[in-house]
């Protein structure tokens, strides 16, 4: 059997790239968080998710400021939509995992 050898132009897929459509981006984010949900719930995992949500919240605030200032509006809005999708999915995941005790 022949081995697959990717072409030199191969680049990893990045869902944050501006060329990625909204449906693909949203689907990938949901799948990523569903995979995280499959692993066992521990206080450490809950703490990690809470830290990620706090960091994402800060990034969202900063991105809103950039959008309001008009920095590359199309790109800034696309990233803001992605971050909002990610936050919504994190909140859903966190809710399903239950409260930290």
N, C-alpha and C positions, 0 to 999 in steps of 0.2 A: 504494500500500500504506500502511495506517495504521501509525503508530509506536506502539510500546508505551510507555505511561506508567504507572509503578508508582503504587499508591495511596499516600496520605500515611502510612499505617501500616506501610509497608515497613521492615523492619529486616534488617541483614545476619545471616546464619546464623553462630552461634558454637557450635562443638562442645563448648565447656566449660560452656554453660548447663545448669542443672540439669534442664531439660525434655528434653534430648537423650538418647535411649535408648542403652544400652551398645553395641548392634550398630552403630548409625549412627556413634557416636563412634569405635569401633575401626576401622571401615571407612574413615572419612575420614583417620584418622591413618596407616593403612597406605598409602592412595593417595598421600598427601602425601609419604611417605618413598620410595615407588616412583618418583615423579616426580623426586625428588632423586637417586635412584640412576641414572636415565637420563643425566644429564649426565656429562661426562668427569671422570675421577678425576684430581685434582691434589693436590699436597701441601697447598695452601691449603684445598681443600675438606675434606680429611681433618682438618686442624687445626681447621677450623670445626666439623665434626661432633664432634670430641673436646671442644672448648670447650663446645658445646651439651650434651653428655652430662655434663660436669663440673658445669655450672650446674644441669642438671636433677637431678643427684644431690643437690646442696645443697637444692634445692626439695623433693625427696622427704623428706629428713631433717626439714626444717621442717614439712612437712605431717604427717608421722608424729607429731611433737611436738604439733601442734594436735589431731589425732585423739585422742591419749592424754589431753590436757587437757580433751576434751569440747567443743571449740569447734564449734558448729553441726554436730553429728556427721554428719548426712546429707550436707550440702554438702561437708564436709571429706573424707568417705569417697569421694564421687563424684570429687572432684578428685584424690585419691590414686590411685584406679583409673585415671583418665585418664593421670596422670603415669607410672604403672607400665606401662601399655600403650605410651605413647610411648617410654619407656626400652627396653622389649623390642624395639620396632621399630627404634630407633636402633642397638641392639646388633646386630640382624640386618643392617641396612644396612651398618654399619661392618665386620662380618665379611665381607660379600660384596665390599666394596671393597678388602680386603686390608690388609696392614700398612703403616704409614708407614715409608718407607725413608729 
